[in-house]
Amino acid sequence: MKPVPRVGMKVRVVLLGAERTVVIEDVRDDGRTVVAGGQVFTLRTLTGRFVLEGDPYYGSRLVLDR
């Protein structure tokens, strides 16, 4: 079972092997949109991952750790 995003949760932003830790600031659209580190990530139905809004499905992604 995947973790559910919630405000205050620490998450990782990953792009090409580089990563940084940020905190979720807002959760919108019943959990399908997440604001973290000042950036907006949307849940992609193709991959089931949160990806930076405006990026292709393989772009910067948000990783929710347990």
C-alpha positions in Angstrom: 0.0 0.0 0.0 1.3 3.4 -1.0 1.6 6.2 1.7 -1.0 9.0 1.5 0.4 12.5 1.2 -0.3 14.8 4.1 0.8 18.3 5.1 4.0 18.3 7.1 5.2 15.0 5.7 8.9 14.9 4.6 9.3 13.7 1.0 12.1 13.5 -1.6 12.2 15.2 -4.9 14.2 13.1 -7.4 15.6 14.0 -10.8 18.3 12.0 -12.6 19.7 10.5 -9.4 19.9 13.8 -7.6 17.5 14.2 -4.7 16.6 16.7 -2.0 14.3 16.5 1.0 11.3 18.9 1.2 8.1 19.1 3.2 4.6 18.9 1.9 2.9 22.3 2.2 -0.5 21.6 0.7 -2.6 18.6 -0.6 -5.3 19.4 -3.2 -7.8 17.6 -5.5 -8.4 14.7 -3.0 -4.6 13.9 -2.9 -3.9 14.1 -6.6 -2.0 17.4 -6.4 0.7 18.1 -3.9 2.6 21.3 -3.2 6.1 20.6 -1.7 9.2 22.7 -1.6 7.3 25.5 -3.3 6.6 23.3 -6.4 3.4 21.6 -7.6 3.4 17.9 -8.3 0.5 16.0 -9.9 -0.3 12.3 -9.8 0.1 10.7 -13.2 -2.3 8.0 -14.0 0.2 6.4 -16.5 2.9 5.8 -13.8 1.1 6.3 -10.5 3.8 8.8 -9.5 3.8 12.4 -8.5 5.6 14.4 -11.2 6.4 18.2 -11.3 3.5 20.0 -13.0 4.4 20.7 -16.6 7.1 18.0 -16.8 6.7 14.8 -18.8 5.8 11.7 -16.9 9.6 10.9 -16.5 10.5 14.3 -15.1 11.1 15.5 -11.5 9.2 13.2 -9.2 8.1 13.3 -5.6 8.8 10.2 -3.6 6.6 9.5 -0.5 8.5 7.5 2.1 6.9 5.6 4.9 
